[in-house]
Amino acid sequence: MPVVKRFLRYFKPYWGSLILSFIILFFVAVLWEVNTAVAKLIMDGPLKEKTSISKIEKTKTYKKDRLQFVTDFKNKVKKYLEKKGFGKKLNLKNASSGDVAVIVILILILYILKGITTFWGYFLLGVTGHKVIRDLRNDLYSSIINQSVSFFDKYHSGTLISRITNDVYIIQNAVTSKIGDLFKETLFLILIVAAIFYIDYKLSFLLMVIFPLIVVPVILISKAIRKATTLSQMKMAEMMNILKETISGSRIVKAFAMENFEIKKFVNKNYEFFKANVKLVAATVMSSPIMELVGAISLSIVIVYGNMKIKSGEMTTGTFMTYVMNVLLLYSPIRRLNRVNNEMQQAMSALKRVFSLMDEKNKIKSPTKPVKFPEEIKEIEFKNVSFSYDGKKKVLDNINLKAKRGETIAVVGSSGDGKTTLVNLIPRFYDCTDGQITINGIDIREFDLKDLRNNIGIVTQETILFDDTVFNNIAYGRSDIPLEKVEYAAKLAYAHDFIKKMKKGYDTNIGESGLFISGGQRQRLAIARALLKNPPILILDEATSALDTESEVLVQKALENLMKNRTTFVIAHRLSTIRNADRIYVISKGKIVEVGTHEELLKKNGVYKRLYNIQFGAKNE
Ligand SMILES: Nc1ncnc2c1ncn2[C@@H]1O[C@H](COP(=O)(O)OP(=O)(O)OP(=O)(O)O)[C@@H](O)[C@H]1O
């Protein structure tokens, strides 16, 4: 669907207020015209004898040449005023000071009306625009959040943030203020064009021939603006990526004393952004001189033509001057419309990027008719599972694995051998390329995605916590849960004691990513969160970073509580975990090379034994 048509659908719920605002803005334009007419009325009436203009007007030639439509319009306004009871008071020809007072009041009323209508026209339009943008931003955010994990592999978080903030801001600017200008200026343009056709349609047709001269450069410039905006926004997104990384990773930057390195990186990117913006500025400001040149050509034609007509006596100087003045008047709305067009082009390219993000296909979806998730999990099985991130290199190759209810399955292997990838297939962060994963014999792709994930608890190496209270971090999204339940989970996770010692207990804010608490405490909070969720399946990626002995013991105990009565898949790094595991699967280069208990595998004297010696050393034996 074309971008504009698709975007217009966002206006659908607000058509009423949009049309109303346009009607009001129409009156604003009409009031401008009335104002001009009243000004003429004053010149013709009460002030006529006192101004130099009135003297010029007095000359017979001008009287003859005066534009019929101005006289018509004046008469209409006069008639209208007379009808409304102003007639007797407002004797424009022989005006007294009382008449002037009436005119002043009339002007005041007009300006008040213009003020009120301008306010309401733009206010309604602004509110409608902001409503549309609010809906667009919500849609964009929800489509991003609903995307699969591979989407987040593809797009850097800075890019996504840039789309939601900058791109939407550009569209917002165009929608909330520029649409009104577009409407108003178009209206002015139509009125002036009508006037010049009214004065001399032949000359106006001749001018129409020059019209393509204006349109072609406008189209070319619009294209250049769209291209430059895309480049500028791309560079802005890249800059946001650097910002995001260095601000959230500020400690690492400092630890490695890499401030200057990061500054250089930022300065370079900022320079690229600047260059893109220069291109944008060039494209934007180029339109004005081109338009002026075309304007000068038009005017020259008018002058040559007018000169001929005056000489042949077909046109009077007065009519010609009025015509020229109207042609000059054309410049203002055209210039403003040109500026509006420039901003609209930028908004178009932003819209394209926003929609392209929304159109990204999410391959991980719930089936249309999902199978009910089993009440009780009897068995989870990997059947000939293979997986590749890029469709070429197999990261997992023909994996066969079984976990019965309540069993603990440990996965071990060297770094990069595919352990995380393997466990990520269970909650369908990715779908296997070949084979299938089943729960009680049913392919996991047949379950509703939410049901499947609600039955899986995940505790990862880097504990993801939110800048919120301890309570909200444990309850995550379930604020209605009673405090006792949260406390119970925290007790099982050996977190209750340290939480109680905090200033506000469960209401303490733990800062961005749990910055205000220790690593061990963070892990125990994450364990409490998983305990509260109470899922039958558990995925555990044990932290490799060493904690101090006391913390380590507490985390270990918390994990033991968490693993009780659950079918657990654990990427094991702790000796106690592998010792207690029902089965250990040893992965090497994406393949399962050994299976067995700790003792069985040690006896084999194979890959596991070698890994064990490297990771835990003989001293542990
Ligand atoms: N999102 C991704 N896109 C592309 N390739 C990936 C992605 N994640 C991992 N890989 C690649 O897949 C392979 C397996 O990675 P995986 O993270 O599963 O290994 P791992 O055994 O868990 O390693 P570690 O113990 O170091 O965490 C690696 O070669 C890695 O580079």
The ligand as an ORCA input file, in Angstrom:
! r2SCAN-3c Opt
* xyz 0 1
  N      22.424    -14.030     17.146
  C      23.378    -14.670     16.499
  N      23.527    -14.478     15.179
  C      24.486    -15.125     14.488
  N      25.334    -15.984     15.045
  C      25.247    -16.234     16.358
  C      24.257    -15.582     17.157
  N      24.394    -16.009     18.440
  C      25.415    -16.892     18.430
  N      25.926    -17.028     17.198
  C      27.026    -17.936     16.800
  O      26.589    -19.255     17.036
  C      27.625    -20.033     17.602
  C      27.142    -20.647     18.927
  O      26.918    -19.611     19.846
  P      26.344    -19.869     21.297
  O      26.125    -18.555     21.939
  O      25.188    -20.766     21.204
  O      27.557    -20.607     21.973
  P      27.790    -20.991     23.488
  O      28.239    -22.403     23.494
  O      26.604    -20.671     24.294
  O      28.985    -20.033     23.857
  P      29.343    -19.357     25.278
  O      29.635    -20.451     26.250
  O      30.573    -18.582     24.969
  O      28.186    -18.513     25.656
  C      28.816    -19.109     17.757
  O      29.666    -19.358     16.667
  C      28.240    -17.738     17.672
  O      29.148    -16.876     17.068
*
